[in-house]
Amino acid sequence: LLQVKDVTHHYTARKLFKWKAPSKQVLSNVSFSIEEGACLGMFGPSGAGKSTLGKVMLGLERPQSGQIFFQGHDLYKAEQSIRR
């Protein structure tokens, strides 16, 4: 049903007089798959990337690298109708 392959995501902090500050890596090569009817729980300390992973899986944020497949379709290469 859902497959996450080697997803990496980071945030770039912006400072007042600098365009870019050092980026903070939140997800690093995260991979797993969920079969239909299965349930997934995520837990970890604050700042571990749980919410970011959820946003990436829902298509709300694009990862810097990796792929998300939903029912065999690449979420970020799919047509708009599949993403909805």
Phi and psi in degrees as a GROMACS rama.xvg file:
@    title "Ramachandran Plot"
@    xaxis  label "Phi"
@    yaxis  label "Psi"
@TYPE xy
-132.394  130.405  LEU-2
-131.668  127.345  GLN-3
-111.023  123.044  VAL-4
-124.112  115.45  LYS-5
49.461  47.0806  ASP-6
-80.1757  128.575  VAL-7
-127.246  136.125  THR-8
-147.585  141.509  HIS-9
-141.898  159.638  HIS-10
-112.957  138.653  TYR-11
-102.266  121.398  THR-12
-80.1476  140.913  ALA-13
-108.303  137.432  ARG-14
-113.586  164.963  LYS-15
-56.4948  -48.9681  LEU-16
-109.297  9.67745  PHE-17
-123.083  141.943  LYS-18
-72.5408  -41.0349  TRP-19
-132.979  140.601  LYS-20
-112.954  169.485  ALA-21
-54.6187  138.862  PRO-22
-82.5984  154.772  SER-23
-109.954  115.924  LYS-24
-74.8295  124.512  GLN-25
-106.189  -41.6844  VAL-26
-122.524  137.165  LEU-27
-134.15  104.406  SER-28
52.1877  51.5591  ASN-29
-80.7253  129.107  VAL-30
-140.065  136.004  SER-31
-170.258  167.599  PHE-32
-137.561  149.977  SER-33
-125.027  123.473  ILE-34
-83.8691  159.013  GLU-35
-59.5585  133.903  GLU-36
89.7034  -8.87649  GLY-37
-84.3644  162.827  ALA-38
-124.099  140.785  CYS-39
-121.068  133.877  LEU-40
-121.304  138.894  GLY-41
-121.576  133.062  MET-42
-143.191  155.227  PHE-43
166.96  175.255  GLY-44
-70.57  165.274  PRO-45
-58.4075  133.808  SER-46
85.1605  8.26806  GLY-47
-79.9153  -14.8654  ALA-48
109.232  10.884  GLY-49
-61.8479  -50.0085  LYS-50
-67.1498  -39.2719  SER-51
-62.6534  -43.1716  THR-52
-61.5742  -41.5483  LEU-53
-60.6819  -43.6421  GLY-54
-64.5911  -39.3459  LYS-55
-66.2696  -42.9481  VAL-56
-65.4702  -31.9989  MET-57
-83.9721  -7.75354  LEU-58
84.8751  13.3703  GLY-59
-82.5898  -25.3475  LEU-60
-134.271  138.489  GLU-61
-89.7791  129.024  ARG-62
-72.7642  155.884  PRO-63
-68.0978  -32.9842  GLN-64
-153.169  163.181  SER-65
103.392  176.699  GLY-66
-136.602  149.539  GLN-67
-122.471  122.381  ILE-68
-111.619  128.67  PHE-69
-120.065  118.579  PHE-70
51.9725  39.8727  GLN-71
83.4541  -2.99736  GLY-72
-104.561  132.949  HIS-73
-66.9473  119.096  ASP-74
-59.9042  -35.7788  LEU-75
-93.3997  -4.8346  TYR-76
-112.264  -1.66961  LYS-77
-79.0871  163.57  ALA-78
-67.1791  159.536  GLU-79
-57.3984  -36.3325  GLN-80
-64.6825  -34.9243  SER-81
-71.6083  -38.7924  ILE-82
-64.3944  -32.6595  ARG-83
